[in-house]
Amino acid sequence: MTPQPIHIIGGGLAGSEAAWQAAQAGVPVVLHEMRPVRGTAAHKTDGLAELVCSNSFRSDDSAGNAVGQLHWEMRALGSLIMATGDAHQVPAGGALAVDRDGFSQGVTAALEAHPLVTIERSEIAGLPPAAWDSVIVATGPLTSPALAQGLQSLTGEDALAFFDAIAPIVHFESVDMEIAWFQSRYDKPGPGGTGADYINCPLDRDQYEAFVDALLAAEKTAFKEWEGTPYFDGCLPIEVMAERGRETLRWGPMKPVGLTNRHNPTVKAHAVVQLRQDNALGTLFNMSGFQTKLKYAEQAAIFRMIPGLRNAEFARLGGIHRNTYLNSPKLLDARLRLKADPRLRFAGQITGCEGYVESAAIGLLAGRLAAAERLGRELDLPPATTALGALVNHITGGHIETIDEGPRSFQPMNVNFGLFPPIESQATHGPDGKKLKGPAKSVARKHALTARAKVEMEAWAI
């Protein structure tokens, strides 16, 4: 007997990949895409998997880059997005970049030709019909107001974020702890804390003034027309705060009060940048209060002016833009189903991942999970040591709650090595017998993480 179809809402990268994976597993799929019946402010065509921004899938290095490892895993799992990207590749050094029109046309043609895929061009306004017992919602960061309102009716007013104020996130191992130190303000432990919960990076007066000068002079990213200007006083960009007065930052996110430099207790810092633990593994730290519209290159250069962050490696740089995404750790179960209505499964950017590849990867997993469920089969989740497993773990519960700033600490994230569980027995010396440190240590760590991920993925993919 032919199984009942899975309904997939949204024909972007996540929805297209989910449709392909479910159909390849032998389950019929109805893929609902509202374009061209209803357009969006960002899309230009009615093609599936249209790339609305860059044409790059970023690094293809599967040994030393987390997104390159995710490429490798998706290829091993028969990804339509990766196969089509490879078929329409254009020169981009070590990155995988694609001809955007050829890529979209290739994905569209593959799905139109699949005997188990039906494409319906219409908007699903509001919640899907109750008769649809298996639905994947992959509507992306521009989810329609009607559907967003329906989701809020199921889950509560705090279900969705429409404003994404992102502070940079730093890999802990790249922070110079001979300059920085752990301490909470006034040594207050707070719920779940120890009194030493923040990394503190001190600046003297000259360093602070140079930092403010750099912020004021830096090039900013403009809002897109469809984003509006969502500044509000509780979440101002740091460069806007600096424009309001040279002392504003020093009595805002960089206030030095209640802190004593354990490296030099007698010298009072003029300003302090605090980093807050961002994931349960303790591998990533968020620059508290440092949301920004600075261009990425400017951010990296300016933030490395901060003592203790000279060699900082960023898991994510800051930004402020309109983005619709779920508070997924609270609302979704480990298999990407909505706890309030398990017939609804979510995929792509609406779940809280960033990037083309990451969105497609979560679509891949959602499609496989939905197909297995439809066929009455058990499908284990990918190991957390793989790139795919690390990413879904971030989405469904790998974050850490903030104490001082309310319960919403979850924010969208690209795949990065900070999401991978550390390797306990990592080599400390190179082949030449010399102790690994600095960049060599970082490279060795990344290679060890990707080597482990490949072994684990090969076993899971069987």
For each residue, the residues with C-beta under 8 A, 3 or more apart:
1:
2: 28
3: 26 27 28 374 375
4: 28 133 134 374
5: 27 28 29 30 118 134
6: 22 27 28 29 30 134 135 136 367 370 371 374
7: 29 30 32 128 132 134 135 136
8: 15 18 19 22 29 30 31 32 135 136 138 367
9: 15 32 124 128 135 136 137 138 139 147
10: 14 15 32 33 137 138 139 140 348
11: 15 16 31 32 33 35 48 49 119
12: 15 16 48 49 50 138 139 140 348 359
13: 16 17 49 81 348 356 359 360 363
14: 10 17 18 138 140 347 348 349 359 360 362 363 366
15: 8 9 10 11 12 18 19 31 33 48 136 138 139 347 348 363
16: 11 12 13 19 20 31 48 49 80 81 107 111 360 363
17: 13 14 20 21 79 80 81 347 360 361 363 364 367
18: 8 14 15 21 22 136 138 347 363 364 366 367 370
19: 8 15 16 22 23 29 31 111 117 367
20: 16 17 23 24 79 80 110 111 114 117 367
21: 17 18 24 25 77 78 80 363 364 367 368 371
22: 6 8 18 19 25 27 29 367 368 370 371 374
23: 19 20 26 27 28 29 114 116 117
24: 20 21 78
25: 21 22 367 368 371 372 375
26: 3 23 116 371 375
27: 3 5 6 22 23 116 370 371 374 375
28: 2 3 4 5 6 23 116 117 118
29: 5 6 7 8 19 22 23 116 117 118
30: 5 6 7 8 118 119 120
31: 8 11 15 16 19 48 111 117 118 119 120
32: 7 8 9 10 11 120 122 124
33: 10 11 15 46 48 119 120 121
34: 37 38 121 122 123 124 144
35: 11 38 39 40 43 45 46 121
36: 39 46 121
37: 34 121 122 123
38: 34 35 123 144
39: 35 36 43
40: 35 43 142
41: 142 225 226
42: 52 142 224 226
43: 35 39 40 46 50 52
44: 50 52
45: 35 50 101 104
46: 33 35 36 43 121
47: 50 101 104 105 107 108
48: 11 12 15 16 31 33 104 107 108 111 119
49: 11 12 13 16 81 84 103 104 107 108
50: 12 43 44 45 47 100 104
51: 54 55 98 100 103 104 356
52: 42 43 44
53:
54: 51 356
55: 51 90 97 98 99 100 103
56: 92 95 96 97 98
57: 60 67 71 85 95 96 97 98 356 357
58: 65 67 68 95 96 355 357
59: 65 67 68 94 95 96
60: 57 65 68 71 94 95 96
61: 64 65 68 94
62: 65 68 69 71 72 450 454
63: 68 446 447 450 451
64: 61 68 443 446 447 450
65: 58 59 60 61 62 68 69 446
66: 69 70 387 414 415 416 417 419 420 446 450
67: 57 58 59 70 71 355 357 358 387 414 415
68: 58 59 60 61 62 63 64 65 71 72 450
69: 62 65 66 72 73 386 387 415 449 450 453 454
70: 66 67 73 74 357 358 361 387 388 391 415
71: 57 60 62 67 68 74 75 82 96 357
72: 62 68 69 75 76 387 450 454 457
73: 69 70 76 77 361 382 386 387 388 453 457
74: 70 71 77 79 81 82 357 360 361 364 388
75: 71 72 78 79 82 83 86
76: 72 73 457 458 461
77: 21 73 74 364 368 388 461
78: 21 24 75 83
79: 17 20 74 75 82 83 360 361 364
80: 16 17 20 21 83 84 107 110 111
81: 13 16 17 49 74 84 85 107 356 357 360 363 364
82: 71 74 75 79 85 86 360
83: 75 78 79 80 86 87
84: 49 80 81 87 88 98 103 106 107 110
85: 57 81 82 88 89 96 98 103
86: 75 82 83 89 96
87: 83 84 102 106
88: 84 85 98 99 102 103 106
89: 85 86 92 96 97 98 99
90: 55 97 98 99
91: 97
92: 56 89 95 96 97
93:
94: 59 60 61
95: 56 57 58 59 60 92
96: 56 57 58 59 60 71 85 86 89 92
97: 55 56 57 89 90 91 92
98: 51 55 56 57 84 85 88 89 90 102 103
99: 55 88 89 90 102 103
100: 50 51 55 103 104
101: 45 47 104 105
102: 87 88 98 99 105 106
103: 49 51 55 84 85 88 98 99 100 106 107
104: 45 47 48 49 50 51 100 101 107 108
105: 47 101 102 108 109
106: 84 87 88 102 103 109 110
107: 16 47 48 49 80 81 84 103 104 110 111
108: 47 48 49 104 105 111 112
109: 105 106 112 113
110: 20 80 84 106 107 113 114
111: 16 19 20 31 48 80 107 108 114 117 119
112: 108 109 117 119
113: 109 110
114: 20 23 110 111 117
115:
116: 23 26 27 28 29
117: 19 20 23 28 29 31 111 112 114
118: 5 28 29 30 31
119: 11 30 31 33 48 111 112
120: 30 31 32 33
121: 33 34 35 36 37 46
122: 32 34 37
123: 34 37 38 144 146
124: 9 32 34 128 147
125: 144 146 147
126: 146 147 149 150
127: 147 150 151 153 154
128: 7 9 124 132 135 137 344
129: 132
130:
131:
132: 7 128 129 135 343
133: 4 343
134: 4 5 6 7 343 345 370 373 374
135: 6 7 8 9 128 132 343 344 345
136: 6 7 8 9 15 18 345 346 347 363 366 367 370
137: 9 10 128 147 344 345 346 347 350
138: 8 9 10 12 14 15 18 346 347 348 350 363 366
139: 9 10 12 15 142 143 144 147 324 348 350
140: 10 12 14 143 324 348 349 350 359
141: 322 323 324 325 349 350
142: 40 41 42 139 226 324
143: 139 140 147 148 160 324 350
144: 34 38 123 125 139 147 148
145: 148 149
146: 123 125 126 149 150
147: 9 124 125 126 127 137 139 143 144 150 151
148: 143 144 145 151 152 160 162 324
149: 126 145 146 152 153
150: 126 127 146 147 153 154
151: 127 147 148 154 155 159 160 326
152: 148 149 155 156 157 159 160
153: 127 149 150
154: 127 150 151 159 338 340 341
155: 151 152 159 331 338 340
156: 152 159
157: 152
158: 327 408
159: 151 152 154 155 156 326 327 331
160: 143 148 151 152 324 325 326 327
161: 164 323 324 325 327 408
162: 148 322 323 324
163: 230 235 320 322 323
164: 161 319 320 321 322 323 325 411 412
165: 235 291 320
166: 291 316 318 319 320 411 412
167: 286 287 288 289 290 291 292 318
168: 286 287 290 292 299 303 314 316 317 318
169: 278 284 285 286 287 314 315 316 413 418
170: 174 175 275 284 285 286 287 309 312 313 314 315
171: 174 175 283 284 312 313 314 315 416 417 418
172: 175 199 282 283 284 285 418
173: 283 313 442 445
174: 170 171 309 311 312 313 442
175: 170 171 172 180 199 201 275 285 308 309 312
176: 179 180 307 308 309 310 311
177: 180 181 199 308
178: 263
179: 176 201 202 263 307 308
180: 175 176 177 199 200 201 202 275 307 308
181: 177 199 200 261 262 263
182: 196 197 198 199 200
183: 187 195 196 198 200 259 260 262
184: 187 188 189 190 193 194 195 196 197 198
185: 188 198 257 258 259
186: 258
187: 183 184 195 196 258
188: 184 185 193 195
189: 184 193 194 195 197
190: 184 193 197 403 404
191: 403
192: 401 403
193: 184 188 189 190 197 403
194: 184 189 197
195: 183 184 187 188 189
196: 182 183 184 187
197: 182 184 189 190 193 194 276 277
198: 182 183 184 185 274 275 276 288
199: 172 175 177 180 181 182 274 275 285 308
200: 180 181 182 183 259 261 272 273 274 275
201: 175 179 180 272 273 274 275 306 307 308 309
202: 179 180 256 261 269 270 271 272 307 308
203: 207 208 211 254 269 270 271 272 273 306 307
204: 207 208 269 270
205: 208 209 270
206: 209 210
207: 203 204 210 211 270 271 305 306 307
208: 203 204 205 211 212 250 254 270 271
209: 205 206 212 213 246
210: 206 207 213 214 305
211: 203 207 208 214 215 271 302 305 306
212: 208 209 215 216 242 246 249
213: 209 210 216 217
214: 210 211 217 218 301 302 305
215: 211 212 218 238 239 242 294 302
216: 212 213 239 242 243
217: 213 214
218: 214 215 239 294 295 298 302
219: 294 295 298
220: 239 293 294 295
221: 293 294 295 319
222:
223: 227 228 229 293 321
224: 42 227 321
225: 41
226: 41 42 142 322
227: 223 224 230 321 322
228: 223 322
229: 223
230: 163 227 320 322
231: 235 236 237 240 320
232: 235 236
233: 236
234:
235: 163 165 231 232 291 320
236: 231 232 233 240 241 291
237: 231 240 241 291 292 293 294 320
238: 215 241 242 249 253 289 290 291 292
239: 215 216 218 220 242 243 292 293 294
240: 231 236 237 243 244
241: 236 237 238 244 248 249 252 253
242: 212 215 216 238 239 245 246 248 249
243: 216 239 240
244: 240 241 248
245: 242 248
246: 209 212 242
247: 250 251
248: 241 242 244 245 251 252
249: 212 238 241 242 252 253 254 271
250: 208 247 254 255 256 270 271
251: 247 248 255
252: 241 248 249 255 289
253: 238 241 249 273 274 288 289 290
254: 203 208 249 250 271 272 273 289
255: 250 251 252 271 272
256: 202 250 259 268 269 270 271 272
257: 185
258: 185 186 187
259: 183 185 200 256 269 272
260: 183 265
261: 181 200 202 264 265 267 269
262: 181 183 265
263: 178 179 181
264: 261 267
265: 260 261 262
266:
267: 261 264
268: 256
269: 202 203 204 256 259 261 272
270: 202 203 204 205 207 208 250 256
271: 202 203 207 208 211 249 250 254 255 256
272: 200 201 202 203 254 255 256 259 269
273: 200 201 203 253 254 287 288 290 306 308 309
274: 198 199 200 201 253 287 288 289
275: 170 175 180 198 199 200 201 285 286 287 288
276: 197 198 285 286 288 402
277: 197 282 284 285 286 400
278: 169 284 285 286 399 400 409
279: 282 283 284 394 398 399 400 418 419
280: 398 399 400
281: 284 398 418 419 421 422
282: 172 277 279
283: 171 172 173 279 417 418 419 420 422
284: 169 170 171 172 277 278 279 281 315 416 418 419
285: 169 170 172 175 199 275 276 277 278
286: 167 168 169 170 275 276 277 278
287: 167 168 169 170 273 274 275 290 303 318
288: 167 198 253 273 274 275 276
289: 167 238 252 253 254 274
290: 167 168 238 253 273 287 303 318
291: 165 166 167 235 236 237 238 318 319 320
292: 167 168 237 238 239 299 318 319 320
293: 220 221 223 237 239 319 320
294: 215 218 219 220 221 237 239 298 299 302 318
295: 218 219 220 221 298 299
296: 299 300 317
297: 300 301
298: 218 219 294 295 301 302
299: 168 292 294 295 296 302 303 314 317 318
300: 296 297 303 304 314 317
301: 214 297 298 304 305
302: 211 214 215 218 294 298 299 305
303: 168 287 290 299 300 306 309 312 314
304: 300 301 309 310 311 312
305: 207 210 211 214 301 302 309
306: 201 203 207 211 273 303 309 310 312
307: 176 179 180 201 202 203 207 310
308: 175 176 177 179 180 199 201 202 273
309: 170 174 175 176 201 273 303 304 305 306 312
310: 176 304 306 307
311: 174 176 304 438
312: 170 171 174 175 303 304 306 309
313: 170 171 173 174 442
314: 168 169 170 171 299 300 303 317
315: 169 170 171 284 413 414 416 417 418
316: 166 168 169 354 413 414 416
317: 168 296 299 300 314
318: 166 167 168 287 290 291 292 294 299
319: 164 166 221 291 292 293
320: 163 164 165 166 230 231 235 237 291 292 293
321: 164 223 224 227
322: 141 162 163 164 226 227 228 230
323: 141 161 162 163 164 349 412
324: 139 140 141 142 143 148 160 161 162 350
325: 141 160 161 164 328 349 350 351 352 412
326: 151 159 160 331 332 346 350 351 352
327: 158 159 160 161 330 331 408 410
328: 325 331 332 346 351 352 395 396 410
329: 332 395 396 397 398 399 410
330: 327 407 410
331: 155 159 326 327 328 338 339 340
332: 326 328 329 336 337 338 339 346 351 395 396
333: 336 337 339 342 396
334: 381 392 396 397
335: 345 369 381
336: 332 333 345 346 347 351 362 365 366 369 392 395 396
337: 332 333 342 343 344 345
338: 154 155 331 332 341 342 344 345 346
339: 331 332 333 342
340: 154 155 331
341: 154 338 344
342: 333 337 338 339
343: 132 133 134 135 337
344: 128 135 137 337 338 341
345: 134 135 136 137 335 336 337 338 366 369 370
346: 136 137 138 326 328 332 336 338 350 351 366
347: 14 15 17 18 136 137 138 336 350 351 359 362 363 365 366 367
348: 10 12 13 14 15 138 139 140 351 353 359 360 362 363
349: 14 140 141 323 325 352 353 354 359 412
350: 137 138 139 140 141 143 324 325 326 346 347
351: 325 326 328 332 336 346 347 348 362 395
352: 325 326 328 349 394 395 410 411 412 413
353: 348 349 358 359 361 362 391 394 395 412 413 414 415
354: 316 349 358 412 413 414
355: 58 67 358 359 414 415
356: 13 51 54 57 81 359 360
357: 57 58 67 70 71 74 81 360 361 415
358: 67 70 353 354 355 361 362 391 414 415
359: 12 13 14 140 347 348 349 353 355 356 362 363
360: 13 14 16 17 74 79 81 82 348 356 357 363 364
361: 17 70 73 74 79 353 357 358 364 365 387 388 391 415
362: 14 336 347 348 351 353 358 359 365 366 391 392 395
363: 13 14 15 16 17 18 21 81 136 138 347 348 359 360 366 367
364: 17 18 21 74 77 79 81 360 361 367 368 388
365: 336 347 361 362 368 369 382 388 392
366: 14 18 136 138 336 345 346 347 362 363 369 370
367: 6 8 17 18 19 20 21 22 25 136 347 363 364 370 371
368: 21 22 25 77 364 365 371 372 379
369: 335 336 345 365 366 372 373 379
370: 6 18 22 27 134 136 345 366 367 373 374
371: 6 21 22 25 26 27 367 368 374 375
372: 25 368 369 375 377 378 379
373: 134 369 370 376 377 379
374: 3 4 6 22 27 134 370 371
375: 3 25 26 27 371 372
376: 373
377: 372 373
378: 372
379: 368 369 372 373
380: 460
381: 334 335 389 392
382: 73 365 386 388 389 392 456 457 460
383: 386 389 456 457 460
384: 389 390 393 420 421
385: 389 390 420 421 449 452 453 456
386: 69 73 382 383 389 390 453 456 457 460
387: 66 67 69 70 72 73 361 390 391 415 420 453 457
388: 70 73 74 77 361 364 365 382 391 392 457
389: 381 382 383 384 385 386 392 393 456
390: 384 385 386 387 393 394 398 415 419 420 421
391: 70 353 358 361 362 387 388 394 395 415 419
392: 334 336 362 365 381 382 388 389 395 396
393: 384 389 390 396 397 398 419
394: 279 352 353 390 391 398 399 413 419
395: 328 329 332 336 351 352 353 362 391 392 398
396: 328 329 332 333 334 336 392 393
397: 329 334 393
398: 279 280 281 329 390 393 394 395 419
399: 278 279 280 329 394 409 410
400: 277 278 279 280 409
401: 192 407 409
402: 276 405 406 407 408 409
403: 190 191 192 193
404: 190
405: 402 409
406: 402
407: 330 401 402
408: 158 161 327 402
409: 278 399 400 401 402 405
410: 327 328 329 330 352 399
411: 164 166 352
412: 164 166 323 325 349 352 353 354
413: 169 315 316 352 353 354 394 416 419
414: 66 67 315 316 353 354 355 358
415: 66 67 69 70 353 355 357 358 361 387 390 391 419
416: 66 171 284 315 316 413 419
417: 66 171 283 315 420 445 446 449
418: 169 171 172 279 281 283 284 315
419: 66 279 281 283 284 390 391 393 394 398 413 415 416
420: 66 283 384 385 387 390 417 449 453
421: 281 384 385 390
422: 281 283 426
423: 426 445 448 449 452
424:
425:
426: 422 423 444 445 448
427: 430 436 444 448
428: 435 436
429: 433 434 435 436
430: 427 433 434 435 436 440 444
431:
432:
433: 429 430
434: 429 430
435: 428 429 430
436: 427 428 429 430 440 441 444
437: 440 441
438: 311 441 442
439: 442 443
440: 430 436 437 443 444
441: 436 437 438 444 445
442: 173 174 313 438 439 445 446
443: 64 439 440 446 447
444: 426 427 430 436 440 441 447 448
445: 173 417 423 426 441 442 448 449
446: 63 64 65 66 417 442 443 449 450
447: 63 64 443 444 450 451
448: 423 426 427 444 445 451 452
449: 69 385 417 420 423 445 446 452 453
450: 62 63 64 66 68 69 72 446 447 453 454
451: 63 447 448 454 455
452: 385 423 448 449 455 456
453: 69 73 385 386 387 420 449 450 456 457
454: 62 69 72 450 451 457 458
455: 451 452 458 459
456: 382 383 385 386 389 452 453 459 460
457: 72 73 76 382 383 386 387 388 453 454 460 461
458: 76 454 455 461 462
459: 455 456 462
460: 380 382 383 386 456 457
461: 76 77 457 458
462: 458 459
